[in-house]
Amino acid sequence: MDFLKLTGKTVLVFGVANRKSVAWHIARTLEEEGARVLYSVRSEARRQSLAALLAGRSVYVCDVEQEGAVDRLAAAIAADGHASLHGIAHSIAFANYAGGFRPFHETGRADFLQATAVSAFSLVEIARAFRPHLAPAASVVTIGISSLLVTPDNYGYMGPVKAALESAARFLAKSFAADPKTRDVRFNVVGAGPLKTSASAGIPGYIESYLYAEKLTFRKRNLSTQEVADAAVWLLSERSSGMNGATLTIDAGLGSNYFDEEIIRLAMRPEIKK
């Protein structure tokens, strides 16, 4: 039974870096559901490193930080006969933590603008470039974070950047809906809780934050990357046709469990053993 109705659909996936990537889990699940997946990776070196993983698949190179790169990608994909895309998965983010953690007020202009261009504005450029190539009811999904209200010290300026990404998705949904030709194209966000990915490993102090977040989930077990991918694939399917300009939070209850008894005990009376 083809419940998601993805068989024969063509979906472009941005952001595969390795087997741990959210983008890879999304792409693999799409393929399992019968979709044809096109891959866009950051660089030629990345394409070479993924040669075995993506063998036999259509892989394109697009560094979204470079002006005009997304337009060239859209032209190349159309020239290869993929004139109609049924979905786009945007799973791209970058922050320069090479200099180590700094207080938010010391964020450098270049770092903030680079992170915004790659992680948020790229969604706008992708939407604009691929607009002529989207099927009438295409779905665009991006990967955000589960809460924009929290202020983790070690996430720094990526919090505001992810807020820009989520806002951009809503504005794109409205902008496309204003044109009868693209009225049914949808833009949604998967707001994911902490994940164990290669990208997250580069965040200072992430392991401690990840383990702390796990204690706050209802089930005392953090999300798997596959759970986030499953939500994204559902949003990419027509079964989610009523979702537009929305953020679907996937956090295993993390955002609703701040006053968990165990966490309070550990914070206030750590010497007491249960």
C-alpha atoms as an extended CHARMM CRD file, in Angstrom:
* protein
*
       274  EXT
         1         1  MET       CA              0.0000000000        0.0000000000        0.0000000000  PROA      1               0.0000000000
         2         2  ASP       CA              1.4600000000        3.3520000000       -1.0740000000  PROA      2               0.0000000000
         3         3  PHE       CA              0.0920000000        5.4000000000        1.8090000000  PROA      3               0.0000000000
         4         4  LEU       CA              2.4350000000        8.3680000000        1.3140000000  PROA      4               0.0000000000
         5         5  LYS       CA              1.9420000000        8.3080000000       -2.4620000000  PROA      5               0.0000000000
         6         6  LEU       CA              5.6140000000        9.0080000000       -3.0940000000  PROA      6               0.0000000000
         7         7  THR       CA              6.1500000000        6.3110000000       -5.6960000000  PROA      7               0.0000000000
         8         8  GLY       CA              7.4800000000        7.8550000000       -8.8860000000  PROA      8               0.0000000000
         9         9  LYS       CA              7.8600000000       11.3220000000       -7.3310000000  PROA      9               0.0000000000
        10        10  THR       CA             11.1300000000       13.2520000000       -7.7340000000  PROA      10              0.0000000000
        11        11  VAL       CA             12.6230000000       14.9330000000       -4.6740000000  PROA      11              0.0000000000
        12        12  LEU       CA             15.7970000000       16.9990000000       -4.4070000000  PROA      12              0.0000000000
        13        13  VAL       CA             17.7030000000       16.5910000000       -1.1450000000  PROA      13              0.0000000000
        14        14  PHE       CA             20.3060000000       19.1060000000        0.0370000000  PROA      14              0.0000000000
        15        15  GLY       CA             22.8460000000       18.4020000000        2.7420000000  PROA      15              0.0000000000
        16        16  VAL       CA             24.0660000000       14.8220000000        2.7760000000  PROA      16              0.0000000000
        17        17  ALA       CA             27.5020000000       14.7700000000        4.4110000000  PROA      17              0.0000000000
        18        18  ASN       CA             27.7060000000       11.1760000000        5.6670000000  PROA      18              0.0000000000
        19        19  ARG       CA             25.5830000000        8.3150000000        6.9760000000  PROA      19              0.0000000000
        20        20  LYS       CA             24.7120000000       10.2500000000       10.1360000000  PROA      20              0.0000000000
        21        21  SER       CA             23.2090000000       13.2060000000        8.2390000000  PROA      21              0.0000000000
        22        22  VAL       CA             19.5300000000       14.0080000000        8.6190000000  PROA      22              0.0000000000
        23        23  ALA       CA             19.5440000000       14.5200000000        4.8540000000  PROA      23              0.0000000000
        24        24  TRP       CA             20.7940000000       10.9670000000        4.2710000000  PROA      24              0.0000000000
        25        25  HSD       CA             18.0710000000        9.4800000000        6.4610000000  PROA      25              0.0000000000
        26        26  ILE       CA             15.4630000000       11.5410000000        4.6030000000  PROA      26              0.0000000000
        27        27  ALA       CA             16.8060000000       10.4860000000        1.2090000000  PROA      27              0.0000000000
        28        28  ARG       CA             17.0550000000        6.8210000000        2.1230000000  PROA      28              0.0000000000
        29        29  THR       CA             13.4870000000        6.8010000000        3.4480000000  PROA      29              0.0000000000
        30        30  LEU       CA             12.2160000000        8.5500000000        0.3250000000  PROA      30              0.0000000000
        31        31  GLU       CA             13.8590000000        5.8920000000       -1.8080000000  PROA      31              0.0000000000
        32        32  GLU       CA             12.2990000000        3.1550000000        0.3240000000  PROA      32              0.0000000000
        33        33  GLU       CA              8.9350000000        4.7660000000       -0.3760000000  PROA      33              0.0000000000
        34        34  GLY       CA              9.5180000000        4.6260000000       -4.1230000000  PROA      34              0.0000000000
        35        35  ALA       CA             10.6220000000        8.1970000000       -4.7730000000  PROA      35              0.0000000000
        36        36  ARG       CA             13.4570000000        9.1820000000       -7.0790000000  PROA      36              0.0000000000
        37        37  VAL       CA             15.9810000000       11.2470000000       -5.1510000000  PROA      37              0.0000000000
        38        38  LEU       CA             18.3700000000       13.8090000000       -6.5890000000  PROA      38              0.0000000000
        39        39  TYR       CA             21.2470000000       14.8060000000       -4.3360000000  PROA      39              0.0000000000
        40        40  SER       CA             22.9390000000       18.1770000000       -3.9560000000  PROA      40              0.0000000000
        41        41  VAL       CA             26.1880000000       18.2250000000       -1.9910000000  PROA      41              0.0000000000
        42        42  ARG       CA             28.4390000000       21.0620000000       -0.9240000000  PROA      42              0.0000000000
        43        43  SER       CA             31.5800000000       20.4200000000       -2.9610000000  PROA      43              0.0000000000
        44        44  GLU       CA             33.3210000000       18.1370000000       -5.4060000000  PROA      44              0.0000000000
        45        45  ALA       CA             35.3850000000       16.7980000000       -2.5160000000  PROA      45              0.0000000000
        46        46  ARG       CA             32.1700000000       15.9350000000       -0.6930000000  PROA      46              0.0000000000
        47        47  ARG       CA             30.8260000000       14.1910000000       -3.7790000000  PROA      47              0.0000000000
        48        48  GLN       CA             33.9910000000       12.1080000000       -3.9600000000  PROA      48              0.0000000000
        49        49  SER       CA             33.7980000000       11.2030000000       -0.2900000000  PROA      49              0.0000000000
        50        50  LEU       CA             30.2050000000       10.0390000000       -0.8170000000  PROA      50              0.0000000000
        51        51  ALA       CA             30.9530000000        8.0880000000       -3.9990000000  PROA      51              0.0000000000
        52        52  ALA       CA             30.3550000000        4.6990000000       -2.3890000000  PROA      52              0.0000000000
        53        53  LEU       CA             27.2960000000        5.7690000000       -0.3870000000  PROA      53              0.0000000000
        54        54  LEU       CA             25.5830000000        7.4600000000       -3.3350000000  PROA      54              0.0000000000
        55        55  ALA       CA             26.7390000000        5.1190000000       -6.0710000000  PROA      55              0.0000000000
        56        56  GLY       CA             24.3490000000        4.9820000000       -9.0210000000  PROA      56              0.0000000000
        57        57  ARG       CA             22.4390000000        8.0720000000       -7.9030000000  PROA      57              0.0000000000
        58        58  SER       CA             22.1670000000       11.5460000000       -9.4390000000  PROA      58              0.0000000000
        59        59  VAL       CA             24.5240000000       13.7710000000       -7.4470000000  PROA      59              0.0000000000
        60        60  TYR       CA             25.0810000000       17.4740000000       -8.0890000000  PROA      60              0.0000000000
        61        61  VAL       CA             27.4790000000       19.9520000000       -6.5260000000  PROA      61              0.0000000000
        62        62  CYS       CA             26.1830000000       23.2570000000       -5.1720000000  PROA      62              0.0000000000
        63        63  ASP       CA             27.8940000000       25.4730000000       -2.6420000000  PROA      63              0.0000000000
        64        64  VAL       CA             24.9750000000       27.6350000000       -1.5480000000  PROA      64              0.0000000000
        65        65  GLU       CA             27.3690000000       30.2010000000       -0.0960000000  PROA      65              0.0000000000
        66        66  GLN       CA             28.4320000000       31.1460000000       -3.6230000000  PROA      66              0.0000000000
        67        67  GLU       CA             26.1730000000       33.6470000000       -5.3720000000  PROA      67              0.0000000000
        68        68  GLY       CA             24.5410000000       32.1520000000       -8.4450000000  PROA      68              0.0000000000
        69        69  ALA       CA             25.3200000000       28.5470000000       -7.4740000000  PROA      69              0.0000000000
        70        70  VAL       CA             21.6910000000       27.6440000000       -6.8130000000  PROA      70              0.0000000000
        71        71  ASP       CA             20.5700000000       29.0930000000      -10.1570000000  PROA      71              0.0000000000
        72        72  ARG       CA             23.2030000000       27.0120000000      -11.9180000000  PROA      72              0.0000000000
        73        73  LEU       CA             22.0410000000       23.9280000000      -10.0490000000  PROA      73              0.0000000000
        74        74  ALA       CA             18.4260000000       24.4720000000      -11.0790000000  PROA      74              0.0000000000
        75        75  ALA       CA             19.4800000000       24.8700000000      -14.7130000000  PROA      75              0.0000000000
        76        76  ALA       CA             21.6200000000       21.7140000000      -14.5940000000  PROA      76              0.0000000000
        77        77  ILE       CA             18.8600000000       19.6140000000      -13.0590000000  PROA      77              0.0000000000
        78        78  ALA       CA             16.3220000000       20.8450000000      -15.6050000000  PROA      78              0.0000000000
        79        79  ALA       CA             18.7770000000       20.1710000000      -18.4370000000  PROA      79              0.0000000000
        80        80  ASP       CA             19.0710000000       16.5780000000      -17.2170000000  PROA      80              0.0000000000
        81        81  GLY       CA             15.3560000000       16.1020000000      -17.7720000000  PROA      81              0.0000000000
        82        82  HSD       CA             14.0730000000       16.7580000000      -14.2570000000  PROA      82              0.0000000000
        83        83  ALA       CA             11.7390000000       19.5820000000      -15.2070000000  PROA      83              0.0000000000
        84        84  SER       CA              9.2350000000       18.9020000000      -12.4160000000  PROA      84              0.0000000000
        85        85  LEU       CA             10.2020000000       18.3810000000       -8.7950000000  PROA      85              0.0000000000
        86        86  HSD       CA              7.6240000000       17.1470000000       -6.3060000000  PROA      86              0.0000000000
        87        87  GLY       CA              9.6660000000       18.0520000000       -3.2610000000  PROA      87              0.0000000000
        88        88  ILE       CA             12.8100000000       19.6480000000       -1.8760000000  PROA      88              0.0000000000
        89        89  ALA       CA             14.4440000000       18.7820000000        1.4350000000  PROA      89              0.0000000000
        90        90  HSD       CA             16.6970000000       21.5360000000        2.7880000000  PROA      90              0.0000000000
        91        91  SER       CA             19.0030000000       20.1960000000        5.4870000000  PROA      91              0.0000000000
        92        92  ILE       CA             21.8720000000       22.6610000000        5.3690000000  PROA      92              0.0000000000
        93        93  ALA       CA             23.4950000000       24.4930000000        8.2630000000  PROA      93              0.0000000000
        94        94  PHE       CA             26.9100000000       25.8850000000        9.0110000000  PROA      94              0.0000000000
        95        95  ALA       CA             28.4790000000       27.8620000000       11.8380000000  PROA      95              0.0000000000
        96        96  ASN       CA             32.1350000000       28.7070000000       12.2520000000  PROA      96              0.0000000000
        97        97  TYR       CA             33.1050000000       27.5040000000       15.7180000000  PROA      97              0.0000000000
        98        98  ALA       CA             36.7770000000       27.2060000000       14.8010000000  PROA      98              0.0000000000
        99        99  GLY       CA             37.6890000000       30.0010000000       17.1950000000  PROA      99              0.0000000000
       100       100  GLY       CA             35.9510000000       28.2700000000       20.0990000000  PROA      100             0.0000000000
       101       101  PHE       CA             32.9710000000       29.4130000000       22.1190000000  PROA      101             0.0000000000
       102       102  ARG       CA             32.4520000000       33.1390000000       22.6410000000  PROA      102             0.0000000000
       103       103  PRO       CA             29.6480000000       35.0290000000       24.4130000000  PROA      103             0.0000000000
       104       104  PHE       CA             26.8320000000       35.9690000000       22.0430000000  PROA      104             0.0000000000
       105       105  HSD       CA             27.6030000000       39.6860000000       22.2010000000  PROA      105             0.0000000000
       106       106  GLU       CA             31.0650000000       38.9430000000       20.7980000000  PROA      106             0.0000000000
       107       107  THR       CA             29.6820000000       37.2900000000       17.6730000000  PROA      107             0.0000000000
       108       108  GLY       CA             31.6490000000       38.4030000000       14.6310000000  PROA      108             0.0000000000
       109       109  ARG       CA             29.9090000000       39.9830000000       11.6650000000  PROA      109             0.0000000000
       110       110  ALA       CA             31.5180000000       37.6250000000        9.1580000000  PROA      110             0.0000000000
       111       111  ASP       CA             30.5620000000       34.5230000000       11.1420000000  PROA      111             0.0000000000
       112       112  PHE       CA             26.9670000000       35.6420000000       11.6210000000  PROA      112             0.0000000000
       113       113  LEU       CA             26.4730000000       36.5950000000        7.9790000000  PROA      113             0.0000000000
       114       114  GLN       CA             28.0890000000       33.4050000000        6.7170000000  PROA      114             0.0000000000
       115       115  ALA       CA             25.8920000000       31.2540000000        8.9500000000  PROA      115             0.0000000000
       116       116  THR       CA             22.8000000000       33.1600000000        7.8520000000  PROA      116             0.0000000000
       117       117  ALA       CA             23.6470000000       32.8640000000        4.1640000000  PROA      117             0.0000000000
       118       118  VAL       CA             24.2630000000       29.1240000000        4.3450000000  PROA      118             0.0000000000
       119       119  SER       CA             21.6810000000       28.0740000000        6.9280000000  PROA      119             0.0000000000
       120       120  ALA       CA             18.7380000000       30.4000000000        6.2650000000  PROA      120             0.0000000000
       121       121  PHE       CA             18.9670000000       32.5350000000        3.1330000000  PROA      121             0.0000000000
       122       122  SER       CA             19.8370000000       29.4820000000        1.0600000000  PROA      122             0.0000000000
       123       123  LEU       CA             16.2220000000       28.3550000000        1.4800000000  PROA      123             0.0000000000
       124       124  VAL       CA             15.0250000000       31.5940000000       -0.1280000000  PROA      124             0.0000000000
       125       125  GLU       CA             17.4570000000       31.2350000000       -3.0210000000  PROA      125             0.0000000000
       126       126  ILE       CA             16.4960000000       27.6070000000       -3.5510000000  PROA      126             0.0000000000
       127       127  ALA       CA             12.7920000000       28.4530000000       -3.5720000000  PROA      127             0.0000000000
       128       128  ARG       CA             13.3210000000       31.2400000000       -6.0960000000  PROA      128             0.0000000000
       129       129  ALA       CA             15.5880000000       29.2440000000       -8.3950000000  PROA      129             0.0000000000
       130       130  PHE       CA             13.4170000000       26.1320000000       -8.4550000000  PROA      130             0.0000000000
       131       131  ARG       CA             10.0540000000       27.8850000000       -8.5610000000  PROA      131             0.0000000000
       132       132  PRO       CA              9.6420000000       27.2790000000      -12.3310000000  PROA      132             0.0000000000
       133       133  HSD       CA             10.5300000000       23.6100000000      -11.8260000000  PROA      133             0.0000000000
       134       134  LEU       CA              8.1890000000       22.7120000000       -8.9710000000  PROA      134             0.0000000000
       135       135  ALA       CA              5.1260000000       20.5460000000       -9.4750000000  PROA      135             0.0000000000
       136       136  PRO       CA              1.8200000000       22.3200000000       -8.6860000000  PROA      136             0.0000000000
       137       137  ALA       CA              1.5440000000       20.7600000000       -5.2190000000  PROA      137             0.0000000000
       138       138  ALA       CA              5.2320000000       20.4120000000       -4.3950000000  PROA      138             0.0000000000
       139       139  SER       CA              6.4240000000       20.3840000000       -0.8060000000  PROA      139             0.0000000000
       140       140  VAL       CA              9.5490000000       22.0790000000        0.5430000000  PROA      140             0.0000000000
       141       141  VAL       CA             10.7900000000       21.0190000000        3.9700000000  PROA      141             0.0000000000
       142       142  THR       CA             13.6470000000       22.4350000000        6.0080000000  PROA      142             0.0000000000
       143       143  ILE       CA             15.2050000000       21.2720000000        9.2720000000  PROA      143             0.0000000000
       144       144  GLY       CA             15.0220000000       23.6810000000       12.1840000000  PROA      144             0.0000000000
       145       145  ILE       CA             15.2510000000       23.2970000000       15.9640000000  PROA      145             0.0000000000
       146       146  SER       CA             12.5790000000       22.2950000000       18.4590000000  PROA      146             0.0000000000
       147       147  SER       CA             12.4420000000       25.6170000000       20.3010000000  PROA      147             0.0000000000
       148       148  LEU       CA             13.4450000000       29.1380000000       19.3710000000  PROA      148             0.0000000000
       149       149  LEU       CA             12.7520000000       30.3650000000       22.9130000000  PROA      149             0.0000000000
       150       150  VAL       CA             15.6010000000       28.5660000000       24.6450000000  PROA      150             0.0000000000
       151       151  THR       CA             19.0270000000       30.2030000000       24.8070000000  PROA      151             0.0000000000
       152       152  PRO       CA             21.6960000000       27.4890000000       25.0830000000  PROA      152             0.0000000000
       153       153  ASP       CA             25.0790000000       29.0690000000       25.7520000000  PROA      153             0.0000000000
       154       154  ASN       CA             26.9220000000       26.7690000000       23.3830000000  PROA      154             0.0000000000
       155       155  TYR       CA             24.5730000000       27.2890000000       20.4320000000  PROA      155             0.0000000000
       156       156  GLY       CA             25.2590000000       30.9980000000       20.2660000000  PROA      156             0.0000000000
       157       157  TYR       CA             24.3430000000       32.8700000000       17.1230000000  PROA      157             0.0000000000
       158       158  MET       CA             22.8310000000       29.8000000000       15.4550000000  PROA      158             0.0000000000
       159       159  GLY       CA             19.7160000000       30.3530000000       17.5600000000  PROA      159             0.0000000000
       160       160  PRO       CA             18.8440000000       33.6240000000       15.7990000000  PROA      160             0.0000000000
       161       161  VAL       CA             19.9030000000       32.1040000000       12.4580000000  PROA      161             0.0000000000
       162       162  LYS       CA             17.5110000000       29.1830000000       12.9250000000  PROA      162             0.0000000000
       163       163  ALA       CA             14.8120000000       31.7040000000       13.8500000000  PROA      163             0.0000000000
       164       164  ALA       CA             15.4640000000       33.4220000000       10.5180000000  PROA      164             0.0000000000
       165       165  LEU       CA             15.1630000000       30.0690000000        8.7400000000  PROA      165             0.0000000000
       166       166  GLU       CA             11.8120000000       29.2960000000       10.3340000000  PROA      166             0.0000000000
       167       167  SER       CA             10.4720000000       32.7660000000        9.5790000000  PROA      167             0.0000000000
       168       168  ALA       CA             11.6990000000       32.5180000000        5.9790000000  PROA      168             0.0000000000
       169       169  ALA       CA              9.7140000000       29.3060000000        5.5130000000  PROA      169             0.0000000000
       170       170  ARG       CA              6.5130000000       31.0320000000        6.6280000000  PROA      170             0.0000000000
       171       171  PHE       CA              7.1030000000       34.0330000000        4.3830000000  PROA      171             0.0000000000
       172       172  LEU       CA              7.8780000000       31.7720000000        1.4270000000  PROA      172             0.0000000000
       173       173  ALA       CA              4.6370000000       29.8870000000        2.0160000000  PROA      173             0.0000000000
       174       174  LYS       CA              2.6830000000       33.1330000000        1.8610000000  PROA      174             0.0000000000
       175       175  SER       CA              4.6540000000       34.5390000000       -1.0660000000  PROA      175             0.0000000000
       176       176  PHE       CA              4.1320000000       31.4310000000       -3.2030000000  PROA      176             0.0000000000
       177       177  ALA       CA              0.4470000000       31.2480000000       -2.2510000000  PROA      177             0.0000000000
       178       178  ALA       CA             -0.1170000000       34.7390000000       -3.6660000000  PROA      178             0.0000000000
       179       179  ASP       CA              0.4780000000       33.4170000000       -7.1940000000  PROA      179             0.0000000000
       180       180  PRO       CA             -2.1820000000       31.0600000000       -8.6270000000  PROA      180             0.0000000000
       181       181  LYS       CA              0.5580000000       29.0670000000      -10.3670000000  PROA      181             0.0000000000
       182       182  THR       CA              2.2680000000       28.1910000000       -7.0870000000  PROA      182             0.0000000000
       183       183  ARG       CA             -0.6270000000       28.5060000000       -4.6590000000  PROA      183             0.0000000000
       184       184  ASP       CA             -0.4520000000       24.8690000000       -3.5530000000  PROA      184             0.0000000000
       185       185  VAL       CA              3.3260000000       24.6950000000       -3.0770000000  PROA      185             0.0000000000
       186       186  ARG       CA              3.9990000000       24.2420000000        0.6290000000  PROA      186             0.0000000000
       187       187  PHE       CA              6.8580000000       25.2170000000        2.9410000000  PROA      187             0.0000000000
       188       188  ASN       CA              7.2210000000       23.6150000000        6.3580000000  PROA      188             0.0000000000
       189       189  VAL       CA              9.8270000000       23.1560000000        9.0700000000  PROA      189             0.0000000000
       190       190  VAL       CA             10.7310000000       20.1160000000       11.1380000000  PROA      190             0.0000000000
       191       191  GLY       CA             11.7120000000       21.4670000000       14.5400000000  PROA      191             0.0000000000
       192       192  ALA       CA             14.0810000000       18.7720000000       15.7450000000  PROA      192             0.0000000000
       193       193  GLY       CA             15.3770000000       18.2360000000       19.2560000000  PROA      193             0.0000000000
       194       194  PRO       CA             19.0590000000       17.4200000000       19.8510000000  PROA      194             0.0000000000
       195       195  LEU       CA             20.4780000000       14.7800000000       17.5180000000  PROA      195             0.0000000000
       196       196  LYS       CA             23.6530000000       12.7320000000       17.3700000000  PROA      196             0.0000000000
       197       197  THR       CA             25.1110000000       13.9030000000       14.0550000000  PROA      197             0.0000000000
       198       198  SER       CA             28.5650000000       14.8150000000       12.8100000000  PROA      198             0.0000000000
       199       199  ALA       CA             27.5320000000       18.4610000000       12.5460000000  PROA      199             0.0000000000
       200       200  SER       CA             26.3710000000       18.6230000000       16.1560000000  PROA      200             0.0000000000
       201       201  ALA       CA             29.6630000000       17.1280000000       17.2950000000  PROA      201             0.0000000000
       202       202  GLY       CA             31.3200000000       20.3910000000       16.2710000000  PROA      202             0.0000000000
       203       203  ILE       CA             29.2970000000       22.4250000000       18.7740000000  PROA      203             0.0000000000
       204       204  PRO       CA             31.3290000000       23.1560000000       21.9420000000  PROA      204             0.0000000000
       205       205  GLY       CA             29.9820000000       21.2430000000       24.9320000000  PROA      205             0.0000000000
       206       206  TYR       CA             27.3430000000       19.4720000000       22.8540000000  PROA      206             0.0000000000
       207       207  ILE       CA             27.7180000000       16.0520000000       24.4610000000  PROA      207             0.0000000000
       208       208  GLU       CA             26.7520000000       17.3860000000       27.8850000000  PROA      208             0.0000000000
       209       209  SER       CA             23.7900000000       19.2610000000       26.4150000000  PROA      209             0.0000000000
       210       210  TYR       CA             22.7050000000       16.1560000000       24.5220000000  PROA      210             0.0000000000
       211       211  LEU       CA             22.7830000000       13.9860000000       27.6460000000  PROA      211             0.0000000000
       212       212  TYR       CA             20.9470000000       16.6430000000       29.6600000000  PROA      212             0.0000000000
       213       213  ALA       CA             18.2440000000       16.9100000000       26.9990000000  PROA      213             0.0000000000
       214       214  GLU       CA             17.8100000000       13.1470000000       27.0830000000  PROA      214             0.0000000000
       215       215  LYS       CA             16.8840000000       13.3020000000       30.7690000000  PROA      215             0.0000000000
       216       216  LEU       CA             14.1680000000       15.8420000000       29.9470000000  PROA      216             0.0000000000
       217       217  THR       CA             12.3920000000       13.7050000000       27.3620000000  PROA      217             0.0000000000
       218       218  PHE       CA              9.3470000000       11.8560000000       28.6240000000  PROA      218             0.0000000000
       219       219  ARG       CA             10.8040000000        8.5260000000       27.6110000000  PROA      219             0.0000000000
       220       220  LYS       CA             14.3460000000        9.2960000000       28.8410000000  PROA      220             0.0000000000
       221       221  ARG       CA             15.6920000000        8.5970000000       25.3960000000  PROA      221             0.0000000000
       222       222  ASN       CA             16.7160000000       11.1750000000       22.8310000000  PROA      222             0.0000000000
       223       223  LEU       CA             15.4740000000       11.3300000000       19.2950000000  PROA      223             0.0000000000
       224       224  SER       CA             16.9120000000        9.1440000000       16.6090000000  PROA      224             0.0000000000
       225       225  THR       CA             17.7960000000       10.8260000000       13.3490000000  PROA      225             0.0000000000
       226       226  GLN       CA             15.3870000000        8.4610000000       11.6420000000  PROA      226             0.0000000000
       227       227  GLU       CA             12.4780000000        9.8220000000       13.6800000000  PROA      227             0.0000000000
       228       228  VAL       CA             13.2190000000       13.3130000000       12.3890000000  PROA      228             0.0000000000
       229       229  ALA       CA             13.5650000000       11.9820000000        8.8440000000  PROA      229             0.0000000000
       230       230  ASP       CA             10.2060000000       10.2100000000        9.1070000000  PROA      230             0.0000000000
       231       231  ALA       CA              8.5250000000       13.4990000000       10.0080000000  PROA      231             0.0000000000
       232       232  ALA       CA             10.2310000000       15.2490000000        7.0940000000  PROA      232             0.0000000000
       233       233  VAL       CA              9.1870000000       12.5500000000        4.6380000000  PROA      233             0.0000000000
       234       234  TRP       CA              5.5770000000       12.8300000000        5.8010000000  PROA      234             0.0000000000
       235       235  LEU       CA              5.7090000000       16.5920000000        5.2160000000  PROA      235             0.0000000000
       236       236  LEU       CA              7.1590000000       15.9650000000        1.7650000000  PROA      236             0.0000000000
       237       237  SER       CA              4.2270000000       13.7120000000        0.9240000000  PROA      237             0.0000000000
       238       238  GLU       CA              0.7530000000       14.8010000000       -0.1150000000  PROA      238             0.0000000000
       239       239  ARG       CA             -0.5970000000       13.1970000000        3.0620000000  PROA      239             0.0000000000
       240       240  SER       CA              0.4130000000       16.4170000000        4.8290000000  PROA      240             0.0000000000
       241       241  SER       CA             -1.3600000000       18.6850000000        2.3470000000  PROA      241             0.0000000000
       242       242  GLY       CA             -3.0060000000       20.7090000000        5.1230000000  PROA      242             0.0000000000
       243       243  MET       CA              0.3620000000       21.7380000000        6.5670000000  PROA      243             0.0000000000
       244       244  ASN       CA              1.8150000000       24.9860000000        5.2510000000  PROA      244             0.0000000000
       245       245  GLY       CA              3.9780000000       27.6280000000        6.8950000000  PROA      245             0.0000000000
       246       246  ALA       CA              4.1350000000       25.4430000000        9.9780000000  PROA      246             0.0000000000
       247       247  THR       CA              6.7680000000       23.9910000000       12.2760000000  PROA      247             0.0000000000
       248       248  LEU       CA              6.2930000000       20.3640000000       13.2760000000  PROA      248             0.0000000000
       249       249  THR       CA              8.1160000000       19.8980000000       16.5730000000  PROA      249             0.0000000000
       250       250  ILE       CA              9.7950000000       16.5290000000       17.0930000000  PROA      250             0.0000000000
       251       251  ASP       CA             11.4310000000       16.4260000000       20.5230000000  PROA      251             0.0000000000
       252       252  ALA       CA             10.1210000000       13.3730000000       22.4430000000  PROA      252             0.0000000000
       253       253  GLY       CA              8.4940000000       15.7100000000       24.9780000000  PROA      253             0.0000000000
       254       254  LEU       CA             11.6440000000       17.6720000000       25.7880000000  PROA      254             0.0000000000
       255       255  GLY       CA              9.9560000000       21.0530000000       25.5380000000  PROA      255             0.0000000000
       256       256  SER       CA              7.1780000000       20.1260000000       27.9820000000  PROA      256             0.0000000000
       257       257  ASN       CA              9.1920000000       18.5180000000       30.7500000000  PROA      257             0.0000000000
       258       258  TYR       CA             11.2370000000       21.2800000000       32.3710000000  PROA      258             0.0000000000
       259       259  PHE       CA             10.0060000000       20.3820000000       35.8650000000  PROA      259             0.0000000000
       260       260  ASP       CA             10.8430000000       16.7150000000       35.6910000000  PROA      260             0.0000000000
       261       261  GLU       CA             11.2620000000       15.3030000000       39.1950000000  PROA      261             0.0000000000
       262       262  GLU       CA             14.6310000000       13.7160000000       38.4890000000  PROA      262             0.0000000000
       263       263  ILE       CA             16.0620000000       16.8900000000       36.9700000000  PROA      263             0.0000000000
       264       264  ILE       CA             14.8950000000       18.9810000000       39.9230000000  PROA      264             0.0000000000
       265       265  ARG       CA             16.4400000000       16.5040000000       42.3610000000  PROA      265             0.0000000000
       266       266  LEU       CA             19.7640000000       16.4780000000       40.5500000000  PROA      266             0.0000000000
       267       267  ALA       CA             19.8570000000       20.2710000000       40.2870000000  PROA      267             0.0000000000
       268       268  MET       CA             18.7560000000       21.1490000000       43.8180000000  PROA      268             0.0000000000
       269       269  ARG       CA             19.9120000000       18.2100000000       45.9470000000  PROA      269             0.0000000000
       270       270  PRO       CA             22.4500000000       16.2450000000       43.9160000000  PROA      270             0.0000000000
       271       271  GLU       CA             23.7750000000       14.6100000000       47.0900000000  PROA      271             0.0000000000
       272       272  ILE       CA             20.4730000000       12.7620000000       47.5990000000  PROA      272             0.0000000000
       273       273  LYS       CA             20.4760000000        9.3880000000       45.9730000000  PROA      273             0.0000000000
       274       274  LYS       CA             17.1780000000        8.0200000000       44.7560000000  PROA      274             0.0000000000
